[in-house]
Structures are given as C-alpha cells and as structure tokens.
C-alpha cells in the first residue's frame, strides 16, 4: 500500500477523533497555495499534464508487469 494512502487514512482517523485538522481543508489550502497567481487555463493545463503523466506511469507499470509475467511463463 502506498505511504500517501496510509497517511491520508490516518489523517482522516485523527480528524474523526478530534485530534487532527480536517484533511480535506488541508488539501484544498495546499492546492490553492500551489496555484497562486495562475489563471484558470494554466491550472487546467497543469492538472491535465499531471493526469497524462500518471497515465504514462500506469502504462509503464503495466508493460513491466506483463514483461515480468511473460518472462516467467517462458521458463
């Protein structure tokens, strides 16, 4: 499991029990600070770039997994 997933879960649990800040508000404020001074189309372009980078990562991971499985099947 990804460390960020575990951190997100723990932040939610802490907020639920009243010992942490709201993780949704925290995320919103971080994104707002990152996009300070950018116009709407620039934010959209930045987000689209990130989406396509993740798509490429997923494809690369899938290709690596396929190659690994194909190599094991040929043994």
BAKOLKOL-519981 format. One record per residue: x negated, y negated, z negated of N, C-alpha, C, O in turn; residue number from 1. Coordinates in steps of 0.001 Angstrom, whole numbers, plus 500000, padded with zeros to 6 digits. Each point is the difference from the previous one (the first is absolute). Example, Ala and Ser with C-alpha at 12.3 -4.5 7.8 and 13.67 -1.06 7.14 Angstrom:
BAKOLKOL-519981
SITE   n.c1   n.c2   n.c3  ca.c1  ca.c2  ca.c3   c.c1   c.c2   c.c3   o.c1   o.c2   o.c3   n
SITE 486810 505690 492200 500890 498810 500000 499100 498800 500000 498964 500019 499335   1
SITE 501386 498931 501385 499180 498810 499940 500770 498910 499270 499491 498892 499831   2
//
This chain:
BAKOLKOL-519981
SITE   n.c1   n.c2   n.c3  ca.c1  ca.c2  ca.c3   c.c1   c.c2   c.c3   o.c1   o.c2   o.c3   n
SITE 499148 501181 500000 500852 498819 500000 499107 498761 500000 498939 499978 499376   1
SITE 501505 499018 501321 499242 498764 500145 499969 499233 498680 501000 499950 499284   2
SITE 497856 499457 500396 499852 499248 498762 500973 498827 499930 500497 499684 498919   3
SITE 499789 499662 502210 500934 498870 500000 501421 500465 499691 500778 499252 499408   4
SITE 499567 501972 500985 501327 500540 499682 500123 500218 498500 501017 499663 499394   5
SITE 497942 500902 500016 500010 500230 498557 500062 498666 499258 500745 499860 499029   6
SITE 498472 499160 501428 499998 498682 499356 501371 499355 500100 500480 499411 499032   7
SITE 500154 500694 502126 501329 499429 500189 501005 500658 499052 500827 499322 499392   8
SITE 499093 501992 500491 500901 500733 499094 499783 499555 498555 500961 499752 499272   9
SITE 497788 500149 500321 499695 499609 498623 500451 498562 499715 500479 499703 498905  10
SITE 499367 499406 502085 500477 498625 499836 501514 499977 499809 500513 499243 499177  11
SITE 500200 501586 501583 501449 500082 499866 500424 500540 498655 500954 499504 499402  12
SITE 498344 501513 500112 500304 500571 498683 499740 498970 498909 500806 499847 499082  13
SITE 498067 499444 501015 499670 498982 499004 501065 498899 499983 500393 499531 498931  14
SITE 500068 500062 502240 501039 498970 500069 501301 500517 499401 500693 499271 499292  15
SITE 499641 501988 500991 501225 500596 499481 500022 499965 498474 501035 499720 499396  16
SITE 497815 500567 499983 499923 500011 498548 499689 498627 499404 499856 499874 498784  17
SITE 500039 499110 502052 499848 498637 499516 498590 499606 499608 499814 499003 499303  18
SITE 499189 501754 501128 498622 499675 499636 499181 499516 501196 498790 499808 499887  19
SITE 501854 499997 501238 499288 499541 501193 500851 499011 500762 501195 499846 499751  20
SITE 498149 499483 501191 500731 499044 500826 500725 500723 501135 499694 501149 500318  21
SITE 501259 498164 500276 500794 500574 501079 499095 500238 501219 499475 499040 500565  22
SITE 500334 502221 499849 499095 500265 501124 500498 499440 501327 499191 499705 500880  23
SITE 502106 500144 499281 500532 499451 501245 499665 498518 500095 499577 499521 501053  24
SITE 500610 499751 497847 499642 498581 499994 498491 499818 500180 499560 499093 500707  25
SITE 499659 501765 498656 498544 499940 500117 499591 500189 501468 499172 499249 500516  26
SITE 501408 501752 500151 499704 500260 501410 500403 498801 500856 499245 499582 500878  27
SITE 501928 499871 498871 500484 498851 500770 499057 498813 499864 499668 499357 500996  28
SITE 499899 500346 497785 499113 498855 499774 498634 500218 500642 499399 499052 500504  29
SITE 500101 502195 499484 498721 500289 500659 500106 499771 501505 499113 499392 500598  30
SITE 501968 501092 500018 500186 499828 501445 500184 498535 500349 499490 499528 501016  31
SITE 501242 499748 498137 500226 498577 500246 498673 499244 499970 499771 499116 500827  32
SITE 499361 501224 498230 498692 499348 499900 499126 500338 501213 499265 499143 500491  33
SITE 500812 502093 499989 499217 500413 501173 500418 499238 501251 499171 499716 500864  34
SITE 502108 499956 499233 500543 499370 501198 500094 498477 499886 500607 499343 500846  35
SITE 498792 500109 498108 500048 498548 499780 499410 499257 501205 498881 500289 500425  36
SITE 501856 498781 500105 499528 499179 501107 500214 500599 501376 499703 499349 501002  37
SITE 500802 501870 499076 500249 500621 501301 501416 499689 500461 500912 499856 499186  38
SITE 499259 500042 502124 501330 499818 500563 500675 501363 500121 499344 501037 499893  39
SITE 501947 498955 500326 500776 501238 500065 499480 500987 501026 499887 501191 499712  40
SITE 499791 498325 501494 499523 500913 501041 498636 500571 499644 499674 501118 500398  41
SITE 499526 498125 498855 498689 500501 499595 500131 501113 498957 499246 500973 500015  42
SITE 501707 498869 499097 500268 501043 499004 500505 501253 500705 499579 501110 499677  43
SITE 501332 498711 501296 500512 501140 500764 498872 500719 500736 499927 501229 499985  44
SITE 499198 498005 500654 498885 500597 500737 499074 500764 499060 499535 501092 500328  45
SITE 500202 498337 498512 499150 500666 499001 500639 501311 499534 499318 501018 499881  46
SITE 501984 498953 499858 500700 501204 499562 500045 501066 501096 499824 501186 499721  47
SITE 500411 498394 501524 500004 500954 501118 498630 500640 500183 499899 501199 500259  48
SITE 499050 498003 499607 498651 500551 500110 499776 501078 498939 499477 501074 500296  49
SITE 500921 498630 498477 499862 500985 498922 500793 501266 500278 499531 501104 499721  50
SITE 501671 498741 500828 500820 501166 500343 499300 500870 501035 499945 501221 499851  51
SITE 499515 498154 501202 499336 500774 501048 498695 500621 499512 499608 501071 500464  52
SITE 499724 498266 498609 498798 500603 499420 500367 501263 499222 499285 501000 500063  53
SITE 501831 498954 499202 500457 501194 499272 500435 501096 500968 499732 501176 499752  54
SITE 500936 498461 501349 500382 500993 501008 498753 500690 500539 499977 501224 500128  55
SITE 498991 498007 500189 498749 500582 500476 499370 500921 498972 499466 501053 500347  56
SITE 500596 498551 498385 499451 500836 498939 500764 501322 499905 499393 501060 499847  57
SITE 501943 498875 500244 500809 501217 499932 499695 500927 501168 499888 501213 499822  58
SITE 499977 498219 501372 499674 500808 501183 498622 500629 499837 499819 501179 500304  59
SITE 499222 498057 499228 498653 500521 499792 500007 501134 498972 499341 501021 500197  60
SITE 501392 498802 498724 500095 501052 498981 500664 501254 500560 499562 501115 499716  61
SITE 501488 498708 501075 500692 501138 500592 499089 500745 500968 499993 501231 500029  62
SITE 499236 498018 500768 499072 500644 500934 498930 500783 499242 499646 501113 500390  63
SITE 499846 498308 498536 498999 500691 499196 500556 501260 499368 499323 501028 499957  64
SITE 501895 498900 499557 500631 501179 499399 500229 501074 501055 499777 501182 499737  65
SITE 500664 498421 501453 500224 500957 501077 498687 500671 500405 499952 501218 500174  66
SITE 498989 497994 499976 498703 500562 500376 499493 500969 498945 499429 501041 500325  67
SITE 500781 498614 498407 499577 500875 498910 500767 501315 500039 499413 501074 499870  68
SITE 501920 498835 500313 500824 501212 500060 499693 500829 501237 500005 501229 499933  69
SITE 499727 498117 501201 499673 500718 501227 498662 500718 499854 499841 501120 500486  70
SITE 499201 498246 498851 498700 500622 499774 500136 501220 499098 499337 501012 500223  71
SITE 501504 498902 498775 500207 501151 499088 500743 501118 500706 499743 501173 499726  72
SITE 501175 498496 501180 500768 501028 500709 499110 500739 500994 500269 501161 500305  73
SITE 498679 498203 500210 499134 500618 500979 498910 500857 499370 499205 500597 500726  74
SITE 500733 499480 497997 498969 500796 499327 500332 501451 500013 499238 500812 499477  75
//
